[in-house]
Amino acid sequence: MRSSARGRSAERTAPLSRRIRAIYIHSPFCRRRCSYCDFAIAILRTRDDVEQYLRGLSLELHQTGRLLEPRTVYVGGGTPSRLAPTDLREFFRRIDDHLERRSILEYTVEANPEDVTSERADVLVEAGVTRVSLGVQSLDPTTLAKLGRRHTPDQARTAIHVLRRAGIRSINVDLIFAVPGQSLTDLATDVERFISCSTDHVSAYNLTYEERTPLHSLELLGRVNKQDSDDELAAFRLVRERLDEAGFAAYEVSNFAKPGHRSLHNLTYWNNAEYLGVGPSAVSCVGHVRWKNEPDLARWFAALRAGRPPIVEAESLSPERMLGESVALGLRTTRGVLRARVERRARASIDPDRLERLTAMGLIEFAGPRIRLTERGLEIADCVAAELI
């Protein structure tokens, strides 16, 4: 069942009386849209935009009706670091009114390198932030220009240094590979630069050409050439091998961490566990129900001001859907999925014939009660998951 909540009073589609272990808070503001980005963002233009967002954030958290006790909090966007230090401090104050701080094990905030200053870093530490995820993407000026990024390689390195000096315990950097015109030699050099930055975690993603993005339009016009699948696979292998050699253990298809620095929050998603999303476009999943907030900042705020949950879309997940998502997400991790757990939660069973076939093909293997992808299977993780379910 899928229902639209736009234009009417929407009841919250799942109870929040249970304990929510993970909370995602969406801060929509950006300076401009990068060429590959299809996220729900708002270009920050006026002070009123910030005031509206902060008021709406308080209203939505108040609608939960209780003090939340999450293990992890993740503030993403958009670009949370676009907020001025005074607004960032107010942002955290409003969140604190609704959270039990003692329950939080990991507190992550996304940031762009050009926004990181000593003052902003101090605000993050004062708020209890333990982890910052930096949108670096590349440390090569040419590649950054192709991606539409505004920072320089030196700004990225300085941002890491400033965060370290302020006391942030864990720093993640994003890396994008398979960029048009990027050779394996170029990529190898970029990976070495990332390793030399003394970061704790790397999230490495193949460049995707999402519909309605500037990058997709350029591809359609023939102005950029997407790398073919063989080149993308070679790039993927290079990134995995070099990061592993440098002490970054792969624990998910695209994520590599030094000991003690895995993202606890993202593991919530890969385990297909419950989470609450707050802010424009944020998604929540509680029980067997998933809902999405209104992505437009003004409409999101208008619903909250009228006393309505700002839900634009909701769906009840069938047992088959729950099973499929648990398998697809869990197989992305190096631990794989605990078969009994996902079948029990979904109230459905994995097809044993498909398991046998994929095992014979050398794409999956059994590790005790767990099913996991082989190294070959990891290279085509999405295809294997689709075949299995």
C-alpha positions in Angstrom: 0.0 0.0 0.0 1.3 3.4 -0.9 -0.6 6.6 -0.1 0.0 10.3 -0.8 -0.2 12.7 2.2 -0.1 15.9 0.2 -3.0 18.2 0.5 -4.7 16.6 3.5 -4.2 16.0 7.1 -1.9 13.0 7.4 -1.8 10.9 10.4 1.6 9.5 11.4 1.7 6.1 9.8 3.6 4.3 12.5 3.8 4.6 16.3 6.8 6.3 17.8 6.3 5.0 21.3 9.0 2.4 20.8 12.6 3.3 21.2 14.1 4.7 18.1 17.8 3.8 17.9 18.9 6.0 14.9 17.8 9.5 13.9 18.6 11.2 10.6 18.2 15.0 10.5 18.2 16.7 7.1 19.6 20.2 6.7 18.6 21.2 3.1 20.8 24.2 2.5 23.6 24.4 -0.1 25.5 27.1 -1.9 24.6 25.6 -5.2 23.9 22.2 -6.7 26.9 20.0 -7.8 26.7 18.5 -11.3 26.0 15.0 -10.0 23.6 15.8 -7.2 19.9 14.8 -7.1 19.3 15.3 -3.4 16.6 17.5 -2.0 18.4 20.8 -1.3 17.5 24.5 -1.0 19.8 27.3 -2.0 20.4 29.4 1.1 19.5 33.0 0.2 17.9 34.8 3.2 17.8 34.8 7.0 14.1 33.9 6.8 15.0 30.6 5.3 17.1 29.6 8.3 14.5 30.9 10.8 11.8 28.8 9.0 13.9 25.7 9.0 14.9 26.0 12.7 11.2 26.6 13.7 10.1 23.7 11.6 12.7 21.4 13.1 11.5 22.2 16.7 7.9 21.6 15.6 8.6 18.2 14.0 10.7 17.0 16.9 7.9 18.1 19.3 5.4 16.0 17.3 7.2 12.8 18.4 5.6 13.5 21.8 8.6 12.3 23.9 12.3 12.5 24.6 14.1 10.5 22.0 16.9 8.1 23.1 18.9 7.3 19.9 22.2 5.5 19.8 23.2 7.4 16.7 22.4 10.8 15.2 23.3 11.7 11.7 22.9 15.3 10.3 23.1 15.3 6.6 22.0 17.4 3.6 22.3 19.5 1.8 25.2 20.9 3.6 24.7 21.3 7.4 28.0 23.3 7.5 26.5 26.1 5.4 24.8 27.3 8.6 26.6 30.2 10.2 28.2 29.3 13.6 25.5 31.1 15.6 22.8 29.3 13.6 24.6 26.0 13.9 24.7 26.5 17.7 21.0 27.2 17.7 20.4 24.1 15.5 22.0 21.9 18.1 20.2 23.6 21.0 16.9 22.8 19.4 17.8 19.2 18.8 19.0 18.8 22.4 15.6 19.8 23.7 14.3 16.5 22.3 17.2 14.1 22.7 18.6 12.1 25.7 22.3 12.9 25.1 23.5 10.1 27.4 22.2 7.5 25.0 24.1 8.7 21.9 27.2 6.6 21.0 27.9 8.3 17.6 27.0 11.8 16.5 27.8 12.6 12.8 27.6 15.8 10.8 28.3 16.2 7.1 30.4 19.2 6.0 32.0 20.7 3.0 35.7 21.5 3.3 35.3 25.2 2.4 32.9 25.6 5.3 35.1 24.3 8.0 36.5 27.0 10.3 37.9 26.8 13.8 34.7 28.5 15.0 32.4 26.0 13.3 34.6 23.1 14.5 34.4 24.3 18.1 30.6 24.5 17.8 30.5 20.8 16.7 32.6 19.7 19.6 30.6 21.7 22.1 27.4 20.0 20.7 28.9 16.5 21.3 29.6 15.7 17.6 32.0 12.7 17.4 32.2 12.2 13.7 32.4 14.5 10.7 31.8 13.3 7.1 33.7 15.6 4.6 32.5 15.9 1.0 36.0 15.9 -0.4 35.3 13.7 -3.5 38.7 14.3 -5.0 42.1 15.9 -4.2 42.8 16.6 -7.9 41.8 20.1 -9.1 40.7 18.9 -12.6 38.5 16.3 -11.1 37.0 18.7 -8.6 36.1 21.1 -11.5 34.4 18.3 -13.4 32.3 17.5 -10.4 31.4 21.1 -9.8 33.0 21.3 -6.4 34.0 24.6 -5.0 36.8 23.7 -2.6 40.5 23.2 -3.5 42.6 20.2 -2.4 44.4 22.4 0.1 41.1 23.5 1.7 40.2 19.8 2.2 43.5 19.1 3.9 43.2 22.1 6.1 39.6 21.2 7.0 40.8 17.8 8.3 43.6 19.5 10.3 41.1 22.0 11.8 38.7 19.2 12.8 41.4 17.2 14.4 42.7 20.1 16.4 39.2 20.9 17.6 38.8 17.4 19.0 36.6 15.5 16.4 37.4 11.8 17.1 36.5 10.3 13.7 36.7 11.9 10.2 35.3 10.4 7.1 36.1 11.6 3.6 34.1 10.9 0.4 35.9 9.8 -2.7 34.2 9.6 -6.2 35.8 7.5 -8.9 35.2 6.7 -12.6 35.0 10.4 -13.4 35.0 11.2 -17.2 38.5 11.4 -18.5 40.0 9.9 -15.3 42.6 7.2 -16.0 43.6 4.5 -13.5 46.9 6.3 -13.0 45.0 9.5 -12.1 42.8 7.6 -9.7 45.7 5.8 -8.1 47.3 9.2 -7.4 44.1 10.5 -6.0 43.7 7.5 -3.7 47.3 8.0 -2.4 46.5 11.6 -1.6 43.5 10.5 0.4 45.5 8.0 2.3 48.1 10.6 3.2 45.4 12.9 4.7 45.4 10.9 8.0 41.6 10.3 7.8 39.9 7.4 9.6 37.3 6.3 7.1 36.8 6.5 3.3 33.5 6.3 1.5 34.3 5.6 -2.1 31.5 5.8 -4.8 31.3 5.2 -8.5 30.1 8.3 -10.2 26.4 8.0 -11.1 24.5 9.9 -13.7 21.1 10.5 -12.0 18.3 11.8 -14.1 17.6 15.5 -14.1 21.1 16.4 -12.9 23.4 18.7 -14.8 25.8 15.8 -15.3 23.1 13.6 -16.9 22.1 16.5 -19.2 25.8 16.8 -20.3 25.9 13.1 -21.0 22.8 13.3 -23.1 24.3 16.2 -25.1 27.5 14.2 -25.7 29.6 16.7 -23.7 30.8 14.1 -21.2 31.5 10.4 -21.8 30.6 8.0 -19.1 33.3 5.3 -18.4 32.3 1.8 -19.6 31.6 -1.0 -17.2 35.0 -2.6 -17.6 36.8 0.7 -16.7 34.4 1.2 -13.7 35.2 -2.3 -12.4 38.9 -1.7 -12.8 38.6 1.5 -10.8 36.6 -0.2 -8.1 39.2 -2.9 -7.7 42.0 -0.4 -7.6 40.3 1.6 -4.8 39.5 -1.6 -2.7 43.0 -3.0 -3.1 44.9 0.2 -2.3 42.8 1.2 0.7 43.1 -2.4 2.1 46.9 -2.2 1.8 46.8 1.1 3.7 44.9 -0.3 6.6 41.3 0.6 5.7 39.2 -2.5 6.1 36.2 -2.8 3.8 33.1 -3.5 5.8 30.6 -2.5 3.1 30.8 -2.4 -0.7 31.7 1.4 -0.7 33.0 1.9 2.9 36.4 1.4 4.4 37.5 2.1 8.0 40.4 1.9 10.3 39.8 -0.1 13.5 37.1 1.5 15.6 35.9 3.9 13.0 33.0 2.2 11.2 29.8 4.2 10.8 27.4 2.9 13.4 24.6 5.0 11.9 25.0 3.6 8.4 25.1 0.1 9.8 21.5 0.7 10.9 20.5 1.1 7.3 22.5 -1.9 6.0 20.9 -4.0 8.8 17.5 -2.7 7.7 16.7 -1.6 11.2 14.3 1.1 12.3 15.2 4.8 12.0 13.5 8.2 12.2 14.0 10.9 9.7 13.4 14.6 10.5 13.5 17.6 8.2 12.5 18.2 4.5 12.7 15.0 2.4 13.8 12.9 5.3 12.7 9.2 5.3 11.6 7.2 8.3 11.1 3.4 8.7 9.4 2.1 11.8 7.9 -1.4 12.0 6.7 -2.3 8.6 5.9 1.2 7.5 8.1 3.7 5.7 7.2 7.4 5.1 8.9 10.4 3.4 8.6 14.0 4.4 7.7 16.8 2.0 11.0 17.8 0.2 10.0 21.5 -0.3 11.1 23.6 2.6 8.1 26.0 2.5 5.5 23.2 2.2 7.3 21.1 4.9 7.1 24.1 7.3 3.5 24.9 6.4 2.3 21.4 7.3 4.1 21.6 10.6 2.8 25.1 11.4 -0.7 23.7 10.8 -0.1 20.9 13.3 0.2 18.1 10.6 3.0 15.6 10.1 4.8 16.8 6.9 4.4 13.4 5.2 4.2 13.4 1.5 4.3 9.6 0.9 3.9 6.5 3.0 3.9 2.7 2.3 3.2 -0.4 4.2 6.0 -3.0 3.5 4.9 -6.5 2.6 6.8 -9.5 4.0 8.3 -10.1 0.6 9.5 -6.5 0.3 11.0 -6.5 3.8 12.8 -9.7 3.1 14.1 -8.4 -0.2 15.4 -5.2 1.3 17.0 -6.9 4.2 18.9 -9.2 1.9 19.9 -6.6 -0.6 21.2 -4.2 2.1 22.8 -6.8 4.3 24.7 -8.4 1.4 26.5 -5.1 0.8 28.3 -5.7 4.1 31.3 -8.0 4.5 29.5 -9.8 7.3 26.5 -10.6 5.0 23.1 -11.4 6.4 22.0 -13.6 9.3 19.5 -15.7 7.4 17.3 -16.6 10.4 17.1 -13.0 11.5 16.0 -11.5 8.2 13.5 -14.3 7.6 12.0 -13.9 11.1 11.7 -10.1 10.8 10.2 -10.2 7.3 8.0 -13.3 8.1 9.1 -14.7 4.7 11.8 -17.2 3.5 14.7 -16.9 1.1 14.4 -19.3 -1.9 16.8 -22.2 -1.3 17.1 -23.0 -5.0 18.4 -19.5 -5.7 20.9 -19.8 -2.9 22.2 -23.0 -4.3 22.5 -21.6 -7.8 24.4 -18.4 -6.7 26.7 -20.5 -4.5 27.5 -22.8 -7.5 28.3 -19.6 -9.5 30.8 -18.5 -6.8 28.9 -15.3 -6.0 27.8 -16.1 -2.5 29.1 -18.3 0.4 28.0 -19.4 3.8 29.8 -18.4 7.0 28.1 -20.3 9.7 24.5 -19.0 9.9 25.3 -16.0 7.6 25.1 -15.6 3.9 27.7 -13.3 2.3 29.0 -12.2 -1.0 32.3 -13.6 -2.3 34.9 -11.1 -3.6 33.5 -11.7 -7.1 30.0 -11.2 -5.8 30.8 -7.9 -4.2 31.8 -6.5 -7.6 28.2 -7.1 -8.8 26.4 -6.8 -5.5 23.2 -5.3 -6.8 22.8 -7.9 -9.5 23.4 -10.7 -7.0 20.8 -9.3 -4.6 18.3 -8.9 -7.4 18.8 -12.5 -8.5 18.6 -13.9 -5.0 15.3 -12.2 -4.1 
